Amino acid sequence: MEKNNETLHILRHSCSHIMAQAVQKLFPSAKLAIGPSTDTGFYYDFDLTDGHAFTEEDLVKIEEEMKNIIKQNLTFEKYVIPDVDKQIKEFKAEGEIYKAELLEEHRNDNPTLYLTKDKDGNVLFNDLCAGPHIPNTSFIKANAIKLLKVAGAYWRGNEKNKMLQRIYATAFWNKEDLQGYLTFLEEAEKRDHRKLGAKLDLFSVREEIGGGLVLWHPNLATVREEIENYWRTEHRKRGYVIVNTPQIAKSKLWEISGHMGHYKENMFFVQKDDDSEDQYVVKPMNCPFHILIYQANRHSYRSLPLRMAELGTVYRKEKSGALSGLTRVQGFTQDDAHIFCTPEQLIGEINEIIDFVADTMAIFNLPFEVELSTRPESFVGDIENWNRAEAGLKEAMDRRGMKYDINEGDGAFYGPKIDFKVKDAIGRTWQCATIQLDFNLPERFGIKYQDKDGSMKTPVMLHRVIFGSMERFHGILIEHFAGAFPTWLAPAQVAIVPISNEKHADFAEEVYKKMRAAGIRAKLDDRSESMNYKIRESLQDKKIPYVVVVGDKEIESNSVAVRARGIGQVGTFKVDDFISKIEDEIKSRSLESFAKALVKA
């Protein structure tokens, strides 16, 4: 069997059946729900009707039983269900209520079972499944399977349903690939932004406020300030005007935009105490507000394109189980922009945005892949406009020779989009920038511009984000840099440590004030702890880029002894020379410290 991504999914799906078989042998009360393969492994949901909760020790036992099953060289066989009603009754009689529900739902889809048989043809296990599967268990390497963890999962993902137990696992064609993946998981665990967020005092989410609503602590707020400063400066350079819009609006606005018909379940509503019939919505999107700003003035083809940008905070309902740190929240700030242009300007504007994305991601060393997401099942507008929009995005990318994948049916309800998926330091991809082409909203709001011939025409509208959301992007950055931000972003850029507080504190204070006056985020560490402890804590625990130590020699020569994060001792520099080097490093937004360059030299 050829070893590619498609067959890897087949291998993992087959392993999920083996895991389910092992669980039911060891835990007879277990009833089966679903067990698909994923891009990184597979999982299976179980209902243990005797109330037992899986433990780490159970996972070890299940894994051993899986190895025993694999050794038996069992075969997988597809079986077309001849009598659906009879099979449903059998499932119910066995207590397999989840399989019965799924079969009822797919009764008209030529449903099949996959049977696991021994060499004598005896059926040892069966599962409702569309397949495909590997021919037999001899294709599976027992030392290339690993059960990872247990988590809770509501049946059908609905929190009103029963909570099941989900076992996550993975499988590869060989032991080496498995070990590589486990090493990757260890590295990802070290970089988990939720853990680093607490360790480095970056952010918190408090129950008193609500899930998915983030408190930015001073350290991460400093990182955000630097990124926002870049954002504002770059937008003005590239011809954008910056606006601000309200947090709530009457429901009528969202009826015009189409959100009430296609996005209502994700929106928060404001209850009014008075007798007013007006209902208000906490904004889930910035776009209708920007359209109203456009609408406030007359426009001709000469005034287009109009590029309008906002760091706009929006709120969207999410299921509590889906919330995660900074990367999945309910309140977030989009670096949003909307471009109103003529059809002739469209391709050029899309290319300008692509350049903006590429230039910005290069600053953080985040390469990216591109997808074109097309019309979803639930959409607004005419098919003709959708076809035009999709063709326009394709043309822009084709003209510049961009490689991209097609993501069928994953566009926004009002238009297709180009999605940019950045790749972080350990190879994971994250959704960030998006370009959405919209012929629909301009028509719904009736916005116009006067063309060369004097006629009034509807402009094309582009929705666009570069970072996506500030929350998600900062979560990505924390993991990308493993909390060790480059100097220009670091909350504290330099720690100043006097060897002796009694003898060297005054000079350390002078150095501190001089650095602060130069705009460097310096921190004077004059605690009574030992010098070595303070150095280690600053560089390793707090991940500050530089520590400068001052003692008798440094006072005599008006210098500082420099240590750099990840490098160690660098050398002694005149105070002004060190400040100049740090200023250059910050100004250039370098990802590499000047100390590293010295070591390389």
C-alpha positions, 0 to 999 in steps of 0.5 A, a space after each residue: 500500500 502506497 504511504 501517502 496522506 490518504 492512506 495514512 487516514 485509512 490506517 488511522 481509521 482502521 486503528 480506531 476500530 481496533 481501539 474500539 474493539 479493545 475498549 469493549 473487550 476490557 470494558 464491556 459496558 462501553 457503548 460506541 459513538 464515533 471514531 474518525 481519523 484526523 490530520 494528526 491521528 484518530 479518536 473514539 467517543 465512548 459511553 461507559 454506562 457503568 460510570 467508570 472514568 478512563 485513567 492513564 493506567 486504562 490507556 496503557 491496558 487498552 494500548 496493550 490489548 490493541 497490540 494483541 489484536 494486531 498480532 492476530 492478523 485480522 481482516 477488515 471486510 465491508 458489509 452492505 446492510 441489507 435490512 436497515 430496520 433490522 440492524 437498528 433493532 439489533 443495535 438497540 438490543 445491544 445498547 448501541 443507541 448512538 450507532 442506531 441513531 446514526 444509522 437512522 440518519 443515514 438509512 438512505 445512504 446505502 449504509 455499511 458495516 465494517 467487520 473485523 474477522 479472524 482467520 476462520 471467518 468469525 466476526 470479532 467486531 463490527 462498526 457502522 462505517 463508510 470506510 475504507 480500511 486497510 485489508 488486514 492488521 498486518 499492515 499496522 506496526 504495533 510500535 507505531 501506535 500511541 494513545 495520548 489522552 482522554 477528554 470529555 466530548 458531548 454527543 454530536 457536539 451538543 452540550 445539551 446531550 450526554 457527555 461521552 469520554 473521548 480517547 485521542 490517539 495517533 498511528 503512523 506507518 513506522 516507529 520513527 514517524 511516531 517518535 518524531 510526532 511525539 517529539 513535536 507534541 513535547 515541543 508544542 506543549 512547551 510552547 502552549 500559550 496558555 501555560 506561558 501566559 500564566 508563567 510570563 504574566 501575559 493574560 488571563 481569562 476570569 470566570 467572574 467576567 466570562 469565558 473567552 473574554 481576555 484580560 491583557 496584562 501589562 506584559 502582553 499589552 506592551 507587545 500589542 502596543 508595538 504591533 498596533 503602532 506598526 499597524 497604524 503606521 503601515 496603514 497610513 503609508 499604504 493609503 488607508 484612513 483609520 476610523 472608529 465605530 460603536 460597539 452596539 447597533 439596532 437590529 435593523 442594521 443587521 437585518 439589512 446586512 443579512 446577519 440576522 438571517 445567517 448569523 443570528 445564533 452567533 450574536 449577542 443581544 442587548 435587552 433594554 429596560 424601557 418600552 422601546 421596540 428597538 432591539 440592539 445587537 453587540 456588533 459581531 462584524 465591523 463591515 456594516 459600520 464602514 459601509 455607513 461611513 462610505 454612505 455619508 458622502 458622495 463618491 466618484 470614480 476619482 475618489 476610489 479606491 477608498 481604503 478604510 481600516 479599524 482596530 474594531 472589537 467584536 463579540 461572537 457567541 461560542 460554545 464554552 467547550 470550544 473556547 481556548 486561551 487567546 486562539 478561540 475567544 468570544 470578544 476579540 479585536 480585528 485589524 479590519 479593513 474594507 476597500 471600496 473600489 471600481 471593478 477595474 481596480 479590483 485586481 490591483 487592490 487584491 495584489 496590494 493586500 497580498 503584498 501587505 500580508 507578505 511584508 507583515 508576515 516576513 517581519 515575524 518569520 511566518 511563511 504562509 500557504 493560501 486557500 481559496 474558500 468558495 460559496 457555502 451552502 448558506 449564502 446571500 446574494 446572486 449566484 452570478 455575483 458569487 461566480 464573478 467574485 470567485 473568478 476575480 480572486 482566482 484571477 488576482 492569484 493566477 496573474 501573480 503565479 500564486 499557488 493555492 488550494 481550493 477549499 470548497 464551501 468554506 467562504 463567508 455567507 456574503 462572499 468567497 475569500 482568500 485565506 492565508 495560513 501561516 506556518 510557525 516555528 515548529 511547522 504548525 499552520 494557523 489561519 490569519 489573514 483573509 481577503 473576502 470579495 463582496 458584491 452583496 453588501 454594497 447592493 444591500 445597502 445601496 451604496 454608489 459612486 459616479 463613474 466617468 460617464 456620469 452614471 451611478 454604479 455599485 462599488 466592489 467591496 473587499 473585506 480584509 484582515 492582516 493579523 486576523 484578530 489581535 487575540 489569536 495572532 498574539 497567541 500564535 506569536 507566543 507559541 511561535 517564539 516560545 514566549 521569547 519575544 524578539 527585542 522590539 516586542 519584548 515587554 522588558 528589553 533589558 534587565 540591569 543588575 548591580 553586583 552589589 546594591 550598596 556599592 553599585 546601585 547609584 550607577 545602575 540607576 543612572 544606566 536605567 534612567 539613560 535607557 528609559 530616556 532612549 525609549 528602551 524598556 529597561 528594568 532595574 533589578 535591585 532586589 537582595 537576591 544573588 546576582 546569579 539568581 537574578 541573571 538566570 531568572 531574567 534570561 531563562 524564566 522571564 525571557 528578557 533579551 538582555 541582562 547588563 551587570 554593573 560593578 566596580 570595573 563597569 563604573 570605572 569605564 562607564 560600561 556594562 557587562 552584557 549577557 544575552 538570552 540563549 547566548 550567555 556572556 557577550 562582552 563589555 560595552 560602553 553604555 552609549 554604545 550598548 544603547 545604540 545597538 539596542 536602538 538599532 535592533 528595535 528600530 529594524 524590528 530584527 528577529 536576531 539579537 546583535 549578540 548572536 551576530 557577534 557570536 557568528 562573526 
